[in-house]
């Protein structure tokens, strides 16, 4: 049997325990991954006892309560709190999700919160998404038309053509799908991943865009697109209910038939 030995500085240790001081009987234990690059310490798991009675229904509400009332050093991304911006993506109870959409009432027992998996950690629950953003930029996610045409006339689109974008434009690039994909874990620098490929397909099928062939060529590389092995983790983990695997399958079909 193959054995792997992790570097000493990657092993997670037991962190602090923050006991409830309110005396409430409605307590939930929250285990949170912590790592500070400014400290020469291993990652750790801090445990917080939180009074759920005085807290909102979402996991993000718990994090806000911990940061505001218990430990202000806790670091995570947040913005809209309504499932629109994708900032608060993290791994909750073993599943990549948006903490502002995930209800803590759906989780039995302790709640375990980690940053998105298989990415470099900047601090605590903040993962480094710079590679994903570079890949997103590489597909040029904007409408491409002849300059003169776009300046002279409005580019209309039929209801039927517009409907082709349903299930694609709703993607908020939260990275839940890409960071749940084993192919992206092992080939993240080359394989574009489900989030970026979903966005690529969104522009390729847009009836107003005039560079379909060029866009297809850009994603046709062996690992850019064909790194996908249809594992379906991406579709299962999307908090918006989208289907990146279907978009990737459609891209493969388009390349095979064109």
Buried (B, 14 or more C-beta within 10 A) or exposed (E): EEEEEEEEEEEBEEBEEBEBEEEBEEBBBBBBBBBBEEEEEBBBBBBBBBBBEEBBEBBBBBBBBBBEBBBEEBBBBBEEBEBEBBBBBBBBBEBBBBBBBBEBEEBEEEBBBBBBEBBEBBBBBBBEBEBBEEBBEBBBEEEBEEEEEBEEEEEEBEEEEBEBBEBBEBBBBBBBBBBBBEBBBEBBEBBBBBBBBBBBBBBBBBBBBBBBEEBBEBBBEEEBBBBBEEBBBBBEBBBBEBBBBBBBBBBBEBBEEE
